Amino acid sequence: MFVASDVHGHRAEFREVLRDAGLVDGQGRWSGGCARLWLLGDYVDYGPDGVGVIEDVRRLAAEAAAADGEVGALLGNHEVQLLAAHRFGSAPVPGWGEPEGFRGGWARYGGREEELRRLTPEHTAWIAGLPAVALVDDHLLIHSDTVRYLEFGSSVADVNAAVSETLNCSDTAAWLELCERMSDRRAFRGAGSAPAEDPVSVMLRTLGGDVLVHGHSTLTVSFGVAPEDVRSALRYAGDRVVAIDGGVYEGGRILVTRLV
């Protein structure tokens, strides 16, 4: 089982690291057999070809399934922001001071106009259908290192249902709340080995799993790893949390991490 996260439009780099891991061949086609690969969100923004990354993930999921493998994908905060910009444009959002609405907020954090132009109904439907969290074996997979997922519900199914409901509604207040929750970060940094009520313990006890795996917060900025030193995922909080965002758009790299 492998995980990767925060490709952010770096399509060529994504194919390269998957090839290095033995999951795709020289043409970018699935060659991982029955291996499992989970991607933890943020396929778009910052980099040159986020829509191309989405197309690659969708294709790889079909190819892996045909080979008895699996490619799963989670929703990231940048996908939420992209959908909000697509649906609501620059209309003012009540209660939010961003003058250009969701489109302005999305552009401020790496949004690229070309991505909006290239989005098709198939792309937006695929994004809107992504789960926010997944429990795979004993690994709790999430995009953002935040406990705010629990504001959506107290089980994986409840969280995903609540997020899906928001993505299919037209309530800008609900969308703004979703963007804020999904963009939160650094909730697990102070957690020790396993005190009963620390954020890691609460997340694992509520949603399940023994190890929490996240992207979102880059090793390069959030964890202070020099870009040239990004080589592998970072385990912390008594080995109960794995951070896998190598900060590709900050000069780091996409990390494909084998969990089991």
Protein Blocks (a to p, Z undefined) as FASTA:
>chain_A
ZZdehklopamlmmmmmmmnopacfkopafkljaccddeejjbghiablmlmmmmmmmmm
mmmmmnopacdddddfklmmmmmmmmnmmadcehiabfnlmmlmmmmnopafklmmmpcf
klmmmmmmpcfbdcehjaccdfbdcfklmmnoccfklmmmmmmmmmmccbfklmmmmmmm
mmgghklmmpcfkpfkbmklmmmmmngpjbdcdehiafklmnopafklpmbdcdeehhla
ccfbeolmnopacddddfZZ
